[in-house]
């Protein structure tokens, strides 16, 4: 018997779920770092312009393809055009690879949340705390499992009672936390040993004021490519996620409006993440403290919280609670992208699909954890990094597969289905899609070119 396909109850549910996917670790640990490195306000400006052009185009495309086909990423492309079935397979491999290591990082966040909640934040600021934790044998595995199980329970409950309901609770709380922490970070100040006082507002200036120091044409192009890469990752594009979520959007929902809201939500949180993090790091550690990724979140920030004295444990607890919320809503979206494919493509029940993917992610996740312990090695990647299991999976999905999926999607929509295919879906209830001309030019010419450059750069060819 063909079961009824899951559906969001309305556009608010969809917007919050998609924003939940979009707002994740990328917003928090990568956006502020890039902004601090790439000329502050200059990066912000470039990012905002790209968000309403390039980001808007890819976001609209994937959501519209999902709603039009009402299929999972695995089967949607084949429905659109038989010869493009392979693209569904590649698009589904991306979330399959991401899920295990995303849960491992989710487990790390959970660890820090617990450490701060129990009043031990100062310990987390010690030099070898992070390395000691991830190289330990059992703890990272147990915490990874708890994170994965939480995501699995939500996905098991289905689209409206699981994904939509949890997003409706988590996302408003997340937003309140982000705004509160950002406001707090502007009030901090520190007096150095030589008597100079640095305030949160000084840090904010580093973030907001465009700096053109040392920026020539080549440097500017690098800033643009940093912004493109970040945007692409941040909107959860080319991971199959938006096709899956788009397929659950009711036909009478206003797609145009929803897409704008998702973009505003994601960009606002990325911007506020900078306001949360940059002033703290500048005030207590100086510009050198602005690392990226795990080193920013798990090494630098605990030092910043420790420097705040008593308040540090409280701010740290709220901060890691916020990150945990961001990570869970992204984690469930990755899991759903895989589960939806198993349901559609292999005719599994939701229960069976969830159990199958959870067990697989668990096994792979254990291997990722052991990559810092029993299975430790250092593999040089083409981009110069020395990689462990987690980095290799991240490299394959983000640097290789995602650009391929995005480029192929542009070719399929721009040249074979034609841009009107997407525009018609977006306007199907009489809505007016703005930026239509721009959309067509973008999907046919500009986006593929930008993506090819990004791909060539990210695999280290140039
Ligand atoms: N959009 C997420 C972010 O910015 C990225 C992401 C989503 C990664 C879902 C994995 C899974 O952090």
Boltz pocket constraint, residues with backbone or C-beta under 6 A from the ligand:
constraints:
  - pocket:
      binder: B
      contacts: [[A, 21], [A, 22], [A, 23], [A, 24], [A, 25], [A, 26], [A, 27], [A, 98], [A, 102], [A, 230], [A, 233], [A, 234], [A, 235], [A, 236], [A, 330], [A, 331], [A, 333], [A, 334]]
      max_distance: 6.0
